[in-house]
Amino acid sequence: MRHRVKTDRLGRFSSLRKATINTLTRAVLINSSIRTTYAKAKAASSQIEHLITLAKANTLAAKRQAYRVLLDHKLVAGLFGEIAELFKTRNSGFTRILKTGARRGDGALMVILELTEKPKKLKEKKPHPAKEHPLKAEEKPHIPKEEKPKVIEKKAPTKKFLGGLRGFFKKERDSL
């Protein structure tokens, strides 16, 4: 019998379900709010609550437990630093779920899962790809303006549609 066994399976097997919840947890801690389905939000909300409670304890064992879920040292440091400071006076209720309506495709109830206190984003800005580092410009080979690369002339395509395939067919009615 299944007494006291309560898990929302989310239509996934156990390892994929755990990975999904961990990913949602990371996304909420990085962005402070996400848009997802109600079932996924409920599952991720309990894990976020547990992680923030661990962060308030601020022990080495708690950091190791948080790292098992988050798998990112910077995110664990942000959780134990900035996010734990936001919730130090609060005992529970670190997340809220706001219903936004049904999804058009399958009718699933969509919600916004967010932290009740808003920290600044923990995501680092990536350098813009158009801007080049000055040292990298020196590493590029210098091509003098006098020398021009040779232009290879392209042959014009043949006008025959079938090209050399005409010989494969025995009769005219079999041809393309």
Secondary structure, DSSP 8 states (H G I E B T S, - for coil): --TT-----TTS-HHHHHHHHHHHHHHHHHHSEEEEEHHHHHHHHHHHHHHHHHHHH--HHHHHHHHHHH--HHHHHHIIIIIHHHTTT-SS--EEEEEEEE-TTT--EEEEEEESS-----------TTS--HHHHHHS----SS------------S-SSGGGGGG-SSGGG--
